[in-house]
Amino acid sequence: MSTIFTKIINREIPAKIVYEDELCLAFHDVNPQAPTHVLLIPKKEIPRLVDATAEDAALLGHLMLTANKIAQQLGVGDAFRLVVNNGADAGQSVFHLHLHILAGRAFKWPPG
Ligand code: AMP
């Protein structure tokens, strides 16, 4: 089932887009949890990470390398955190796979 992120991909609702290629799109989170908080999503509708298959291996690799590229582009390449919430109990609220790219403040470990 499509989510609000598909509407962003299709330009049906606005977003502050920072990166796009044929496989993925990145835009600023509307409710940022850090000075830099960007969401990176595949254009393919994969609801959760657990729904990805071996067929998606190249796409998942592309997302990781693109997260790196975006962090460099945003000038936060030396210190950033990637988060994937998988499932409602892990904090996932939008069921279209996405990587949170967070930077610009100190991060605690273990995460909350
Ligand atoms: P998660 O809780 O991991 O599913 O993350 C979903 C994220 O999407 C949250 O951080 C929301 O603030 C963000 N979000 C929801 N709607 C939008 C939107 N229209 N544009 C940008 N970010 C959004």
Residues whose N, C-alpha, C, O or C-beta is under 5 A from the ligand:
A	BS01	AMP	H28 D29 V30 N31 N85 G91 Q92 S93 V94
